[in-house]
Amino acid sequence: MSTSHQPHTSDSTNSTHSPHSKKLKPKYKVLALTGPQGSGKTTQLKLILDKIDAEYASVGDILRSILPFSEKPEHKEALQMMYSGVLIPDELTFEILKDYFSKKQQSGDTKEVLIFDGFPRTSLQTQHLYELSRVYHGMEEAPIAIVRMKLEHADAMKRCLDRAEGLIKVGKEARVDDTPEAIAQRLGIYFNSIPHLNAAFEGKAHLHEFDGAKQIHEVHSDVLERLFE
């Protein structure tokens, strides 16, 4: 299993942040990027990774790298849930991630900053976030920032559908769970979870919200100002 899922940063992406090309000092050791699909999380992630040498942890990518090849019955069931847009049980997700990060810590394959992509999504996952952060950093308590991209439900749905349609038009394969039904299911779960997540973050992590409807460079300037020294 690959231990790195860092997305490629294209030349066009680099051009949006040339005024901030130097490496900056992060204020947090753990960043958790959250928000609805289509809100610009991945775009901002690419820009952040250009600033710091960080561990990129996409929970979805990690699960997709493990579940299709596992013979465990619970993993096969979880794979079907993923394809239908239903959230995989939190405890099962946690056990998979804990094993993944434990191996990285034991091998010394860790970096100063750990970045979660699309996690946590439930109150229980928030508790798991704190535990996984300790596992990754060798039981060290690390300052955590929740980086939430905000976008209206209708706008998020449109962006997701346009993305899937765009991939198909150029002959590429869309994600198997990027159907209208699965997208709508995931977005509904996300928006319903926000009040519970806010309560779970209180006193344990710093919540930073950014407007995903803004231009990419505007959002990135806000991110730099609030997350870096």
Secondary structure, DSSP 8 states (H G I E B T S, - for coil): --S-------HHHHGGGGGG-S---BS-SEEEEE--TTSSHHHHHHHHHTTS-EEEEEHHHHHHHHGGG---HHHHHHHHHHHHT----HHHHHHHHHHHHHHHHHHT---SEEEEES---SHHHHHHHHHHHHHHTTT----EEEEEEE--HHHHHHHHHHHHHHHHHTT----TT-SHHHHHHHHHHHHHHHHHHHHHHTTTSEEEEEETTS-HHHHHHHHHHHHB-
